[in-house]
Amino acid sequence: MIKVSVDVYSGAARFRAAVWAENIEHALNLTGMRYPGCEAKVVFPIDAETFFIEGPAPPSGTIVLGAPEEMAG
């Protein structure tokens, strides 16, 4: 399992989410299903220390929203 940060855009609205999934493609598909009509992009560079999940983790498909200010920069 992996965890990636995803920026989600819908017109002027945008936010960042952390997504746990089996792979990056699945993370983007899950985000698209949760937020239909939005554009989702993986945040690069990917944090190597948190990318691979070892031990207890949320179920695959978990999406946790971040604050809009996290997208600054």
mmCIF file as gemmi writes it, N, C-alpha and C atoms, coordinates in Angstrom:
data_model
loop_
_atom_site.group_PDB
_atom_site.id
_atom_site.type_symbol
_atom_site.label_atom_id
_atom_site.label_alt_id
_atom_site.label_comp_id
_atom_site.label_asym_id
_atom_site.label_entity_id
_atom_site.label_seq_id
_atom_site.pdbx_PDB_ins_code
_atom_site.Cartn_x
_atom_site.Cartn_y
_atom_site.Cartn_z
_atom_site.occupancy
_atom_site.B_iso_or_equiv
_atom_site.pdbx_formal_charge
_atom_site.auth_seq_id
_atom_site.auth_asym_id
_atom_site.pdbx_PDB_model_num
ATOM 1 N N . MET Axp A 1 ? 0.843 -1.172 0 1 0 ? 1 A 1
ATOM 2 C CA . MET Axp A 1 ? 0 0 0 1 0 ? 1 A 1
ATOM 3 C C . MET Axp A 1 ? 0.889 1.236 0 1 0 ? 1 A 1
ATOM 4 N N . ILE Axp A 2 ? 0.361 2.309 -0.598 1 0 ? 2 A 1
ATOM 5 C CA . ILE Axp A 2 ? 1.09 3.572 -0.673 1 0 ? 2 A 1
ATOM 6 C C . ILE Axp A 2 ? 0.222 4.713 -0.144 1 0 ? 2 A 1
ATOM 7 N N . LYS Axp A 3 ? 0.88 5.838 0.109 1 0 ? 3 A 1
ATOM 8 C CA . LYS Axp A 3 ? 0.173 7.073 0.457 1 0 ? 3 A 1
ATOM 9 C C . LYS Axp A 3 ? 0.757 8.181 -0.4 1 0 ? 3 A 1
ATOM 10 N N . VAL Axp A 4 ? -0.112 8.905 -1.118 1 0 ? 4 A 1
ATOM 11 C CA . VAL Axp A 4 ? 0.345 10.032 -1.916 1 0 ? 4 A 1
ATOM 12 C C . VAL Axp A 4 ? -0.51 11.258 -1.604 1 0 ? 4 A 1
ATOM 13 N N . SER Axp A 5 ? 0.071 12.416 -1.813 1 0 ? 5 A 1
ATOM 14 C CA . SER Axp A 5 ? -0.68 13.667 -1.728 1 0 ? 5 A 1
ATOM 15 C C . SER Axp A 5 ? -1.18 13.991 -3.121 1 0 ? 5 A 1
ATOM 16 N N . VAL Axp A 6 ? -2.44 14.433 -3.183 1 0 ? 6 A 1
ATOM 17 C CA . VAL Axp A 6 ? -3.081 14.739 -4.454 1 0 ? 6 A 1
ATOM 18 C C . VAL Axp A 6 ? -3.687 16.129 -4.367 1 0 ? 6 A 1
ATOM 19 N N . ASP Axp A 7 ? -3.394 16.971 -5.366 1 0 ? 7 A 1
ATOM 20 C CA . ASP Axp A 7 ? -4.052 18.265 -5.474 1 0 ? 7 A 1
ATOM 21 C C . ASP Axp A 7 ? -5.314 18.07 -6.295 1 0 ? 7 A 1
ATOM 22 N N . VAL Axp A 8 ? -6.433 18.595 -5.795 1 0 ? 8 A 1
ATOM 23 C CA . VAL Axp A 8 ? -7.732 18.45 -6.458 1 0 ? 8 A 1
ATOM 24 C C . VAL Axp A 8 ? -8.202 19.842 -6.852 1 0 ? 8 A 1
ATOM 25 N N . TYR Axp A 9 ? -8.561 19.997 -8.147 1 0 ? 9 A 1
ATOM 26 C CA . TYR Axp A 9 ? -8.985 21.285 -8.692 1 0 ? 9 A 1
ATOM 27 C C . TYR Axp A 9 ? -10.384 21.186 -9.263 1 0 ? 9 A 1
ATOM 28 N N . SER Axp A 10 ? -11.184 22.205 -9.014 1 0 ? 10 A 1
ATOM 29 C CA . SER Axp A 10 ? -12.497 22.341 -9.635 1 0 ? 10 A 1
ATOM 30 C C . SER Axp A 10 ? -12.755 23.832 -9.812 1 0 ? 10 A 1
ATOM 31 N N . GLY Axp A 11 ? -12.495 24.337 -11.001 1 0 ? 11 A 1
ATOM 32 C CA . GLY Axp A 11 ? -12.605 25.773 -11.225 1 0 ? 11 A 1
ATOM 33 C C . GLY Axp A 11 ? -11.633 26.513 -10.332 1 0 ? 11 A 1
ATOM 34 N N . ALA Axp A 12 ? -12.135 27.483 -9.576 1 0 ? 12 A 1
ATOM 35 C CA . ALA Axp A 12 ? -11.278 28.255 -8.673 1 0 ? 12 A 1
ATOM 36 C C . ALA Axp A 12 ? -11.019 27.527 -7.36 1 0 ? 12 A 1
ATOM 37 N N . ALA Axp A 13 ? -11.828 26.518 -7.052 1 0 ? 13 A 1
ATOM 38 C CA . ALA Axp A 13 ? -11.645 25.763 -5.803 1 0 ? 13 A 1
ATOM 39 C C . ALA Axp A 13 ? -10.506 24.767 -5.961 1 0 ? 13 A 1
ATOM 40 N N . ARG Axp A 14 ? -9.706 24.635 -4.919 1 0 ? 14 A 1
ATOM 41 C CA . ARG Axp A 14 ? -8.64 23.639 -4.93 1 0 ? 14 A 1
ATOM 42 C C . ARG Axp A 14 ? -8.286 23.263 -3.498 1 0 ? 14 A 1
ATOM 43 N N . PHE Axp A 15 ? -7.855 22.026 -3.354 1 0 ? 15 A 1
ATOM 44 C CA . PHE Axp A 15 ? -7.434 21.547 -2.039 1 0 ? 15 A 1
ATOM 45 C C . PHE Axp A 15 ? -6.494 20.374 -2.224 1 0 ? 15 A 1
ATOM 46 N N . ARG Axp A 16 ? -5.842 19.982 -1.157 1 0 ? 16 A 1
ATOM 47 C CA . ARG Axp A 16 ? -4.912 18.857 -1.162 1 0 ? 16 A 1
ATOM 48 C C . ARG Axp A 16 ? -5.494 17.748 -0.305 1 0 ? 16 A 1
ATOM 49 N N . ALA Axp A 17 ? -5.275 16.521 -0.732 1 0 ? 17 A 1
ATOM 50 C CA . ALA Axp A 17 ? -5.751 15.36 0.015 1 0 ? 17 A 1
ATOM 51 C C . ALA Axp A 17 ? -4.648 14.318 0.081 1 0 ? 17 A 1
ATOM 52 N N . ALA Axp A 18 ? -4.62 13.57 1.173 1 0 ? 18 A 1
ATOM 53 C CA . ALA Axp A 18 ? -3.744 12.402 1.293 1 0 ? 18 A 1
ATOM 54 C C . ALA Axp A 18 ? -4.601 11.194 0.929 1 0 ? 18 A 1
ATOM 55 N N . VAL Axp A 19 ? -4.057 10.322 0.063 1 0 ? 19 A 1
ATOM 56 C CA . VAL Axp A 19 ? -4.811 9.163 -0.408 1 0 ? 19 A 1
ATOM 57 C C . VAL Axp A 19 ? -3.996 7.904 -0.174 1 0 ? 19 A 1
ATOM 58 N N . TRP Axp A 20 ? -4.619 6.908 0.463 1 0 ? 20 A 1
ATOM 59 C CA . TRP Axp A 20 ? -4.02 5.599 0.654 1 0 ? 20 A 1
ATOM 60 C C . TRP Axp A 20 ? -4.636 4.655 -0.362 1 0 ? 20 A 1
ATOM 61 N N . ALA Axp A 21 ? -3.788 3.958 -1.127 1 0 ? 21 A 1
ATOM 62 C CA . ALA Axp A 21 ? -4.293 3.076 -2.179 1 0 ? 21 A 1
ATOM 63 C C . ALA Axp A 21 ? -3.248 2.017 -2.502 1 0 ? 21 A 1
ATOM 64 N N . GLU Axp A 22 ? -3.62 1.116 -3.404 1 0 ? 22 A 1
ATOM 65 C CA . GLU Axp A 22 ? -2.705 0.047 -3.798 1 0 ? 22 A 1
ATOM 66 C C . GLU Axp A 22 ? -1.593 0.56 -4.714 1 0 ? 22 A 1
ATOM 67 N N . ASN Axp A 23 ? -1.866 1.621 -5.491 1 0 ? 23 A 1
ATOM 68 C CA . ASN Axp A 23 ? -0.858 2.218 -6.372 1 0 ? 23 A 1
ATOM 69 C C . ASN Axp A 23 ? -1.3 3.638 -6.735 1 0 ? 23 A 1
ATOM 70 N N . ILE Axp A 24 ? -0.454 4.361 -7.447 1 0 ? 24 A 1
ATOM 71 C CA . ILE Axp A 24 ? -0.753 5.76 -7.777 1 0 ? 24 A 1
ATOM 72 C C . ILE Axp A 24 ? -1.977 5.866 -8.673 1 0 ? 24 A 1
ATOM 73 N N . GLU Axp A 25 ? -2.081 5.01 -9.674 1 0 ? 25 A 1
ATOM 74 C CA . GLU Axp A 25 ? -3.238 5.046 -10.576 1 0 ? 25 A 1
ATOM 75 C C . GLU Axp A 25 ? -4.54 4.852 -9.802 1 0 ? 25 A 1
ATOM 76 N N . HIS Axp A 26 ? -4.538 3.913 -8.865 1 0 ? 26 A 1
ATOM 77 C CA . HIS Axp A 26 ? -5.725 3.671 -8.051 1 0 ? 26 A 1
ATOM 78 C C . HIS Axp A 26 ? -6.044 4.892 -7.189 1 0 ? 26 A 1
ATOM 79 N N . ALA Axp A 27 ? -5.027 5.547 -6.663 1 0 ? 27 A 1
ATOM 80 C CA . ALA Axp A 27 ? -5.236 6.753 -5.852 1 0 ? 27 A 1
ATOM 81 C C . ALA Axp A 27 ? -5.921 7.844 -6.669 1 0 ? 27 A 1
ATOM 82 N N . LEU Axp A 28 ? -5.484 8.037 -7.917 1 0 ? 28 A 1
ATOM 83 C CA . LEU Axp A 28 ? -6.101 9.047 -8.773 1 0 ? 28 A 1
ATOM 84 C C . LEU Axp A 28 ? -7.529 8.653 -9.154 1 0 ? 28 A 1
ATOM 85 N N . ASN Axp A 29 ? -7.755 7.372 -9.419 1 0 ? 29 A 1
ATOM 86 C CA . ASN Axp A 29 ? -9.109 6.9 -9.744 1 0 ? 29 A 1
ATOM 87 C C . ASN Axp A 29 ? -10.057 7.102 -8.558 1 0 ? 29 A 1
ATOM 88 N N . LEU Axp A 30 ? -9.594 6.779 -7.362 1 0 ? 30 A 1
ATOM 89 C CA . LEU Axp A 30 ? -10.412 6.971 -6.163 1 0 ? 30 A 1
ATOM 90 C C . LEU Axp A 30 ? -10.767 8.438 -5.959 1 0 ? 30 A 1
ATOM 91 N N . THR Axp A 31 ? -9.792 9.304 -6.17 1 0 ? 31 A 1
ATOM 92 C CA . THR Axp A 31 ? -10.035 10.735 -6.014 1 0 ? 31 A 1
ATOM 93 C C . THR Axp A 31 ? -11.065 11.208 -7.04 1 0 ? 31 A 1
ATOM 94 N N . GLY Axp A 32 ? -10.944 10.732 -8.276 1 0 ? 32 A 1
ATOM 95 C CA . GLY Axp A 32 ? -11.901 11.097 -9.307 1 0 ? 32 A 1
ATOM 96 C C . GLY Axp A 32 ? -13.308 10.616 -9.012 1 0 ? 32 A 1
ATOM 97 N N . MET Axp A 33 ? -13.426 9.429 -8.407 1 0 ? 33 A 1
ATOM 98 C CA . MET Axp A 33 ? -14.749 8.919 -8.043 1 0 ? 33 A 1
ATOM 99 C C . MET Axp A 33 ? -15.346 9.725 -6.884 1 0 ? 33 A 1
ATOM 100 N N . ARG Axp A 34 ? -14.5 10.11 -5.942 1 0 ? 34 A 1
ATOM 101 C CA . ARG Axp A 34 ? -14.99 10.862 -4.772 1 0 ? 34 A 1
ATOM 102 C C . ARG Axp A 34 ? -15.368 12.293 -5.134 1 0 ? 34 A 1
ATOM 103 N N . TYR Axp A 35 ? -14.623 12.877 -6.092 1 0 ? 35 A 1
ATOM 104 C CA . TYR Axp A 35 ? -14.854 14.256 -6.505 1 0 ? 35 A 1
ATOM 105 C C . TYR Axp A 35 ? -15.057 14.302 -8.019 1 0 ? 35 A 1
ATOM 106 N N . PRO Axp A 36 ? -16.215 13.827 -8.505 1 0 ? 36 A 1
ATOM 107 C CA . PRO Axp A 36 ? -16.452 13.798 -9.949 1 0 ? 36 A 1
ATOM 108 C C . PRO Axp A 36 ? -16.413 15.204 -10.557 1 0 ? 36 A 1
ATOM 109 N N . GLY Axp A 37 ? -15.835 15.287 -11.744 1 0 ? 37 A 1
ATOM 110 C CA . GLY Axp A 37 ? -15.739 16.572 -12.434 1 0 ? 37 A 1
ATOM 111 C C . GLY Axp A 37 ? -14.533 17.392 -12.038 1 0 ? 37 A 1
ATOM 112 N N . CYS Axp A 38 ? -13.771 16.923 -11.063 1 0 ? 38 A 1
ATOM 113 C CA . CYS Axp A 38 ? -12.568 17.628 -10.624 1 0 ? 38 A 1
ATOM 114 C C . CYS Axp A 38 ? -11.345 17.045 -11.32 1 0 ? 38 A 1
ATOM 115 N N . GLU Axp A 39 ? -10.293 17.826 -11.354 1 0 ? 39 A 1
ATOM 116 C CA . GLU Axp A 39 ? -9.019 17.358 -11.872 1 0 ? 39 A 1
ATOM 117 C C . GLU Axp A 39 ? -8.121 17.027 -10.68 1 0 ? 39 A 1
ATOM 118 N N . ALA Axp A 40 ? -7.472 15.868 -10.717 1 0 ? 40 A 1
ATOM 119 C CA . ALA Axp A 40 ? -6.591 15.446 -9.623 1 0 ? 40 A 1
ATOM 120 C C . ALA Axp A 40 ? -5.185 15.212 -10.162 1 0 ? 40 A 1
ATOM 121 N N . LYS Axp A 41 ? -4.195 15.734 -9.447 1 0 ? 41 A 1
ATOM 122 C CA . LYS Axp A 41 ? -2.792 15.572 -9.835 1 0 ? 41 A 1
ATOM 123 C C . LYS Axp A 41 ? -1.984 15.161 -8.612 1 0 ? 41 A 1
ATOM 124 N N . VAL Axp A 42 ? -1.099 14.187 -8.804 1 0 ? 42 A 1
ATOM 125 C CA . VAL Axp A 42 ? -0.203 13.759 -7.727 1 0 ? 42 A 1
ATOM 126 C C . VAL Axp A 42 ? 0.793 14.88 -7.455 1 0 ? 42 A 1
ATOM 127 N N . VAL Axp A 43 ? 1.064 15.13 -6.192 1 0 ? 43 A 1
ATOM 128 C CA . VAL Axp A 43 ? 2.029 16.15 -5.789 1 0 ? 43 A 1
ATOM 129 C C . VAL Axp A 43 ? 3.433 15.541 -5.881 1 0 ? 43 A 1
ATOM 130 N N . PHE Axp A 44 ? 4.294 16.201 -6.644 1 0 ? 44 A 1
ATOM 131 C CA . PHE Axp A 44 ? 5.687 15.786 -6.763 1 0 ? 44 A 1
ATOM 132 C C . PHE Axp A 44 ? 6.564 16.854 -6.135 1 0 ? 44 A 1
ATOM 133 N N . PRO Axp A 45 ? 7.695 16.513 -5.582 1 0 ? 45 A 1
ATOM 134 C CA . PRO Axp A 45 ? 8.21 15.149 -5.459 1 0 ? 45 A 1
ATOM 135 C C . PRO Axp A 45 ? 7.453 14.363 -4.397 1 0 ? 45 A 1
ATOM 136 N N . ILE Axp A 46 ? 7.378 13.076 -4.602 1 0 ? 46 A 1
ATOM 137 C CA . ILE Axp A 46 ? 6.731 12.186 -3.641 1 0 ? 46 A 1
ATOM 138 C C . ILE Axp A 46 ? 7.667 12.003 -2.455 1 0 ? 46 A 1
ATOM 139 N N . ASP Axp A 47 ? 7.118 12.087 -1.253 1 0 ? 47 A 1
ATOM 140 C CA . ASP Axp A 47 ? 7.904 11.92 -0.035 1 0 ? 47 A 1
ATOM 141 C C . ASP Axp A 47 ? 8.244 10.441 0.146 1 0 ? 47 A 1
ATOM 142 N N . ALA Axp A 48 ? 9.496 10.089 -0.082 1 0 ? 48 A 1
ATOM 143 C CA . ALA Axp A 48 ? 9.93 8.692 -0.024 1 0 ? 48 A 1
ATOM 144 C C . ALA Axp A 48 ? 9.723 8.077 1.362 1 0 ? 48 A 1
ATOM 145 N N . GLU Axp A 49 ? 9.788 8.89 2.41 1 0 ? 49 A 1
ATOM 146 C CA . GLU Axp A 49 ? 9.647 8.364 3.768 1 0 ? 49 A 1
ATOM 147 C C . GLU Axp A 49 ? 8.22 7.954 4.112 1 0 ? 49 A 1
ATOM 148 N N . THR Axp A 50 ? 7.228 8.533 3.43 1 0 ? 50 A 1
ATOM 149 C CA . THR Axp A 50 ? 5.838 8.197 3.735 1 0 ? 50 A 1
ATOM 150 C C . THR Axp A 50 ? 5.118 7.51 2.583 1 0 ? 50 A 1
ATOM 151 N N . PHE Axp A 51 ? 5.801 7.26 1.468 1 0 ? 51 A 1
ATOM 152 C CA . PHE Axp A 51 ? 5.16 6.685 0.288 1 0 ? 51 A 1
ATOM 153 C C . PHE Axp A 51 ? 4.711 5.248 0.531 1 0 ? 51 A 1
ATOM 154 N N . PHE Axp A 52 ? 5.626 4.386 0.961 1 0 ? 52 A 1
ATOM 155 C CA . PHE Axp A 52 ? 5.272 2.989 1.217 1 0 ? 52 A 1
ATOM 156 C C . PHE Axp A 52 ? 4.802 2.84 2.654 1 0 ? 52 A 1
ATOM 157 N N . ILE Axp A 53 ? 3.646 2.206 2.824 1 0 ? 53 A 1
ATOM 158 C CA . ILE Axp A 53 ? 3.065 2.025 4.142 1 0 ? 53 A 1
ATOM 159 C C . ILE Axp A 53 ? 3.433 0.644 4.658 1 0 ? 53 A 1
ATOM 160 N N . GLU Axp A 54 ? 4.081 0.622 5.813 1 0 ? 54 A 1
ATOM 161 C CA . GLU Axp A 54 ? 4.4 -0.64 6.476 1 0 ? 54 A 1
ATOM 162 C C . GLU Axp A 54 ? 3.666 -0.661 7.805 1 0 ? 54 A 1
ATOM 163 N N . GLY Axp A 55 ? 3.178 -1.813 8.173 1 0 ? 55 A 1
ATOM 164 C CA . GLY Axp A 55 ? 2.455 -1.924 9.434 1 0 ? 55 A 1
ATOM 165 C C . GLY Axp A 55 ? 1.036 -1.432 9.289 1 0 ? 55 A 1
ATOM 166 N N . PRO Axp A 56 ? 0.398 -1.087 10.407 1 0 ? 56 A 1
ATOM 167 C CA . PRO Axp A 56 ? -1.006 -0.66 10.379 1 0 ? 56 A 1
ATOM 168 C C . PRO Axp A 56 ? -1.189 0.6 9.526 1 0 ? 56 A 1
ATOM 169 N N . ALA Axp A 57 ? -2.232 0.597 8.719 1 0 ? 57 A 1
ATOM 170 C CA . ALA Axp A 57 ? -2.542 1.736 7.851 1 0 ? 57 A 1
ATOM 171 C C . ALA Axp A 57 ? -4.046 1.821 7.67 1 0 ? 57 A 1
ATOM 172 N N . PRO Axp A 58 ? -4.523 2.989 7.284 1 0 ? 58 A 1
ATOM 173 C CA . PRO Axp A 58 ? -5.955 3.091 6.968 1 0 ? 58 A 1
ATOM 174 C C . PRO Axp A 58 ? -6.292 2.149 5.81 1 0 ? 58 A 1
ATOM 175 N N . PRO Axp A 59 ? -7.549 1.789 5.658 1 0 ? 59 A 1
ATOM 176 C CA . PRO Axp A 59 ? -7.925 0.928 4.538 1 0 ? 59 A 1
ATOM 177 C C . PRO Axp A 59 ? -7.616 1.589 3.206 1 0 ? 59 A 1
ATOM 178 N N . SER Axp A 60 ? -7.303 0.778 2.199 1 0 ? 60 A 1
ATOM 179 C CA . SER Axp A 60 ? -7.097 1.299 0.858 1 0 ? 60 A 1
ATOM 180 C C . SER Axp A 60 ? -8.326 2.092 0.451 1 0 ? 60 A 1
ATOM 181 N N . GLY Axp A 61 ? -8.132 3.228 -0.168 1 0 ? 61 A 1
ATOM 182 C CA . GLY Axp A 61 ? -9.244 4.066 -0.572 1 0 ? 61 A 1
ATOM 183 C C . GLY Axp A 61 ? -9.549 5.178 0.4 1 0 ? 61 A 1
ATOM 184 N N . THR Axp A 62 ? -8.807 5.259 1.5 1 0 ? 62 A 1
ATOM 185 C CA . THR Axp A 62 ? -9.014 6.333 2.463 1 0 ? 62 A 1
ATOM 186 C C . THR Axp A 62 ? -8.483 7.638 1.885 1 0 ? 62 A 1
ATOM 187 N N . ILE Axp A 63 ? -9.288 8.685 1.98 1 0 ? 63 A 1
ATOM 188 C CA . ILE Axp A 63 ? -8.896 10.013 1.517 1 0 ? 63 A 1
ATOM 189 C C . ILE Axp A 63 ? -9.087 10.977 2.67 1 0 ? 63 A 1
ATOM 190 N N . VAL Axp A 64 ? -8.022 11.712 3.012 1 0 ? 64 A 1
ATOM 191 C CA . VAL Axp A 64 ? -8.071 12.678 4.096 1 0 ? 64 A 1
ATOM 192 C C . VAL Axp A 64 ? -7.747 14.045 3.511 1 0 ? 64 A 1
ATOM 193 N N . LEU Axp A 65 ? -8.649 14.998 3.715 1 0 ? 65 A 1
ATOM 194 C CA . LEU Axp A 65 ? -8.45 16.341 3.173 1 0 ? 65 A 1
ATOM 195 C C . LEU Axp A 65 ? -7.427 17.104 3.964 1 0 ? 65 A 1
ATOM 196 N N . GLY Axp A 66 ? -6.648 17.921 3.244 1 0 ? 66 A 1
ATOM 197 C CA . GLY Axp A 66 ? -5.704 18.823 3.868 1 0 ? 66 A 1
ATOM 198 C C . GLY Axp A 66 ? -6.251 20.235 3.789 1 0 ? 66 A 1
ATOM 199 N N . ALA Axp A 67 ? -5.584 21.148 4.445 1 0 ? 67 A 1
ATOM 200 C CA . ALA Axp A 67 ? -6.007 22.546 4.431 1 0 ? 67 A 1
ATOM 201 C C . ALA Axp A 67 ? -5.594 23.205 3.118 1 0 ? 67 A 1
ATOM 202 N N . PRO Axp A 68 ? -6.368 24.156 2.603 1 0 ? 68 A 1
ATOM 203 C CA . PRO Axp A 68 ? -6.022 24.834 1.349 1 0 ? 68 A 1
ATOM 204 C C . PRO Axp A 68 ? -4.649 25.49 1.372 1 0 ? 68 A 1
ATOM 205 N N . GLU Axp A 69 ? -4.216 25.99 2.531 1 0 ? 69 A 1
ATOM 206 C CA . GLU Axp A 69 ? -2.912 26.645 2.579 1 0 ? 69 A 1
ATOM 207 C C . GLU Axp A 69 ? -1.763 25.688 2.335 1 0 ? 69 A 1
ATOM 208 N N . GLU Axp A 70 ? -2.002 24.369 2.447 1 0 ? 70 A 1
ATOM 209 C CA . GLU Axp A 70 ? -0.952 23.398 2.152 1 0 ? 70 A 1
ATOM 210 C C . GLU Axp A 70 ? -0.556 23.445 0.679 1 0 ? 70 A 1
ATOM 211 N N . MET Axp A 71 ? -1.397 24.022 -0.175 1 0 ? 71 A 1
ATOM 212 C CA . MET Axp A 71 ? -1.117 24.057 -1.597 1 0 ? 71 A 1
ATOM 213 C C . MET Axp A 71 ? -0.264 25.252 -1.984 1 0 ? 71 A 1
ATOM 214 N N . ALA Axp A 72 ? 0.047 26.117 -1.065 1 0 ? 72 A 1
ATOM 215 C CA . ALA Axp A 72 ? 0.855 27.283 -1.388 1 0 ? 72 A 1
ATOM 216 C C . ALA Axp A 72 ? 2.215 26.849 -1.882 1 0 ? 72 A 1
ATOM 217 N N . GLY Axp A 73 ? 2.751 27.604 -2.82 1 0 ? 73 A 1
ATOM 218 C CA . GLY Axp A 73 ? 4.086 27.313 -3.303 1 0 ? 73 A 1
ATOM 219 C C . GLY Axp A 73 ? 4.001 26.651 -4.567 1 0 ? 73 A 1
